[in-house]
Amino acid sequence: MLIFNTTYHVEDGQEKYFLIWMQEYYLPEVEKNGVLHAPRIARVLSHHEDGVCFSVQFEVEDSARLHRWHQAQGILLAEEMKRIFKDKVVGFPTLMEVIV
Protein backbone atom coordinates (compact mmCIF):
# COMPACT_ATOMS: atom_id res chain seq x y z
CA MET A 1 0.00 0.00 0.00
CA LEU A 2 1.22 3.49 -0.87
CA ILE A 3 0.31 6.90 0.50
CA PHE A 4 0.06 9.72 -2.01
CA ASN A 5 0.64 12.94 -0.08
CA THR A 6 0.56 16.50 -1.35
CA THR A 7 1.68 19.26 0.98
CA TYR A 8 0.15 22.63 0.17
CA HIS A 9 1.39 26.01 1.33
CA VAL A 10 -1.64 28.31 1.53
CA GLU A 11 -1.31 32.08 1.83
CA ASP A 12 -2.74 33.75 4.91
CA GLY A 13 -6.41 34.55 4.40
CA GLN A 14 -6.96 31.70 1.92
CA GLU A 15 -7.14 28.79 4.40
CA LYS A 16 -10.94 28.86 4.74
CA TYR A 17 -11.50 28.96 0.97
CA PHE A 18 -8.89 26.27 0.35
CA LEU A 19 -10.45 23.88 2.87
CA ILE A 20 -13.97 24.49 1.54
CA TRP A 21 -12.79 23.85 -2.02
CA MET A 22 -10.95 20.71 -0.95
CA GLN A 23 -13.92 19.27 0.94
CA GLU A 24 -16.67 20.28 -1.47
CA TYR A 25 -14.94 19.82 -4.83
CA TYR A 26 -11.48 18.22 -4.85
CA LEU A 27 -12.02 15.25 -2.54
CA PRO A 28 -15.41 14.27 -4.06
CA GLU A 29 -13.93 14.49 -7.58
CA VAL A 30 -10.97 12.31 -6.64
CA GLU A 31 -13.20 9.72 -4.97
CA LYS A 32 -15.43 9.44 -8.08
CA ASN A 33 -12.53 7.84 -9.94
CA GLY A 34 -12.18 5.06 -7.35
CA VAL A 35 -8.38 4.79 -7.56
CA LEU A 36 -7.40 6.83 -4.51
CA HIS A 37 -8.92 5.88 -1.15
CA ALA A 38 -9.11 7.01 2.48
CA PRO A 39 -8.69 10.77 1.95
CA ARG A 40 -7.61 12.96 4.82
CA ILE A 41 -6.46 16.50 5.34
CA ALA A 42 -4.07 17.45 8.13
CA ARG A 43 -2.68 20.81 9.16
CA VAL A 44 1.12 20.78 9.19
CA LEU A 45 2.32 22.14 12.52
CA SER A 46 5.29 24.39 11.92
CA HIS A 47 6.72 27.71 12.97
CA HIS A 48 6.36 29.50 9.64
CA GLU A 49 5.39 33.10 10.01
CA ASP A 50 3.48 33.35 6.76
CA GLY A 51 0.79 31.06 5.46
CA VAL A 52 -0.46 27.67 6.57
CA CYS A 53 0.51 24.22 5.31
CA PHE A 54 -1.87 21.32 4.81
CA SER A 55 -1.15 17.70 3.98
CA VAL A 56 -3.72 15.99 1.74
CA GLN A 57 -3.31 12.22 1.72
CA PHE A 58 -4.81 9.25 -0.10
CA GLU A 59 -4.07 5.55 -0.15
CA VAL A 60 -3.36 3.91 -3.50
CA GLU A 61 -2.56 0.29 -4.32
CA ASP A 62 0.47 0.87 -6.55
CA SER A 63 2.38 3.53 -8.47
CA ALA A 64 1.04 2.39 -11.86
CA ARG A 65 -2.54 3.14 -10.75
CA LEU A 66 -1.43 6.47 -9.33
CA HIS A 67 0.25 7.36 -12.61
CA ARG A 68 -2.90 6.52 -14.61
CA TRP A 69 -5.01 8.57 -12.17
CA HIS A 70 -2.61 11.49 -12.46
CA GLN A 71 -2.77 11.44 -16.27
CA ALA A 72 -6.57 11.09 -16.36
CA GLN A 73 -7.62 13.33 -13.47
CA GLY A 74 -4.75 14.70 -11.39
CA ILE A 75 -3.48 17.10 -14.03
CA LEU A 76 -6.98 18.53 -14.57
CA LEU A 77 -7.55 19.05 -10.84
CA ALA A 78 -4.17 20.76 -10.47
CA GLU A 79 -5.04 23.09 -13.35
CA GLU A 80 -8.40 23.90 -11.76
CA MET A 81 -6.70 24.67 -8.43
CA LYS A 82 -4.21 26.94 -10.20
CA ARG A 83 -7.06 28.72 -12.01
CA ILE A 84 -8.92 29.38 -8.74
CA PHE A 85 -6.08 30.11 -6.31
CA LYS A 86 -3.38 31.33 -8.72
CA ASP A 87 -0.10 31.54 -6.75
CA LYS A 88 -1.83 31.70 -3.34
CA VAL A 89 -1.65 27.89 -3.04
CA VAL A 90 1.46 25.90 -3.96
CA GLY A 91 1.76 22.14 -3.54
CA PHE A 92 4.37 19.43 -3.85
CA PRO A 93 3.63 15.69 -3.96
CA THR A 94 5.32 12.84 -2.10
CA LEU A 95 4.75 9.12 -2.60
CA MET A 96 5.34 7.00 0.48
CA GLU A 97 5.31 3.25 1.07
CA VAL A 98 3.57 1.93 4.19
CA ILE A 99 6.00 -0.30 6.10
CA VAL A 100 4.02 -1.21 9.25
C-alpha positions as CSV (number, residue, x, y, z in Angstrom):
1,M,0.0,0.0,0.0
2,L,1.2,3.5,-0.9
3,I,0.3,6.9,0.5
4,F,0.1,9.7,-2.0
5,N,0.6,12.9,-0.1
6,T,0.6,16.5,-1.4
7,T,1.7,19.3,1.0
8,Y,0.2,22.6,0.2
9,H,1.4,26.0,1.3
10,V,-1.6,28.3,1.5
11,E,-1.3,32.1,1.8
12,D,-2.7,33.7,4.9
13,G,-6.4,34.6,4.4
14,Q,-7.0,31.7,1.9
15,E,-7.1,28.8,4.4
16,K,-10.9,28.9,4.7
17,Y,-11.5,29.0,1.0
18,F,-8.9,26.3,0.3
19,L,-10.5,23.9,2.9
20,I,-14.0,24.5,1.5
21,W,-12.8,23.9,-2.0
22,M,-10.9,20.7,-0.9
23,Q,-13.9,19.3,0.9
24,E,-16.7,20.3,-1.5
25,Y,-14.9,19.8,-4.8
26,Y,-11.5,18.2,-4.8
27,L,-12.0,15.2,-2.5
28,P,-15.4,14.3,-4.1
29,E,-13.9,14.5,-7.6
30,V,-11.0,12.3,-6.6
31,E,-13.2,9.7,-5.0
32,K,-15.4,9.4,-8.1
33,N,-12.5,7.8,-9.9
34,G,-12.2,5.1,-7.3
35,V,-8.4,4.8,-7.6
36,L,-7.4,6.8,-4.5
37,H,-8.9,5.9,-1.1
38,A,-9.1,7.0,2.5
39,P,-8.7,10.8,2.0
40,R,-7.6,13.0,4.8
41,I,-6.5,16.5,5.3
42,A,-4.1,17.5,8.1
43,R,-2.7,20.8,9.2
44,V,1.1,20.8,9.2
45,L,2.3,22.1,12.5
46,S,5.3,24.4,11.9
47,H,6.7,27.7,13.0
48,H,6.4,29.5,9.6
49,E,5.4,33.1,10.0
50,D,3.5,33.4,6.8
51,G,0.8,31.1,5.5
52,V,-0.5,27.7,6.6
53,C,0.5,24.2,5.3
54,F,-1.9,21.3,4.8
55,S,-1.1,17.7,4.0
56,V,-3.7,16.0,1.7
57,Q,-3.3,12.2,1.7
58,F,-4.8,9.3,-0.1
59,E,-4.1,5.6,-0.2
60,V,-3.4,3.9,-3.5
61,E,-2.6,0.3,-4.3
62,D,0.5,0.9,-6.5
63,S,2.4,3.5,-8.5
64,A,1.0,2.4,-11.9
65,R,-2.5,3.1,-10.8
66,L,-1.4,6.5,-9.3
67,H,0.3,7.4,-12.6
68,R,-2.9,6.5,-14.6
69,W,-5.0,8.6,-12.2
70,H,-2.6,11.5,-12.5
71,Q,-2.8,11.4,-16.3
72,A,-6.6,11.1,-16.4
73,Q,-7.6,13.3,-13.5
74,G,-4.7,14.7,-11.4
75,I,-3.5,17.1,-14.0
76,L,-7.0,18.5,-14.6
77,L,-7.5,19.0,-10.8
78,A,-4.2,20.8,-10.5
79,E,-5.0,23.1,-13.4
80,E,-8.4,23.9,-11.8
81,M,-6.7,24.7,-8.4
82,K,-4.2,26.9,-10.2
83,R,-7.1,28.7,-12.0
84,I,-8.9,29.4,-8.7
85,F,-6.1,30.1,-6.3
86,K,-3.4,31.3,-8.7
87,D,-0.1,31.5,-6.8
88,K,-1.8,31.7,-3.3
89,V,-1.6,27.9,-3.0
90,V,1.5,25.9,-4.0
91,G,1.8,22.1,-3.5
92,F,4.4,19.4,-3.8
93,P,3.6,15.7,-4.0
94,T,5.3,12.8,-2.1
95,L,4.8,9.1,-2.6
96,M,5.3,7.0,0.5
97,E,5.3,3.3,1.1
98,V,3.6,1.9,4.2
99,I,6.0,-0.3,6.1
100,V,4.0,-1.2,9.2
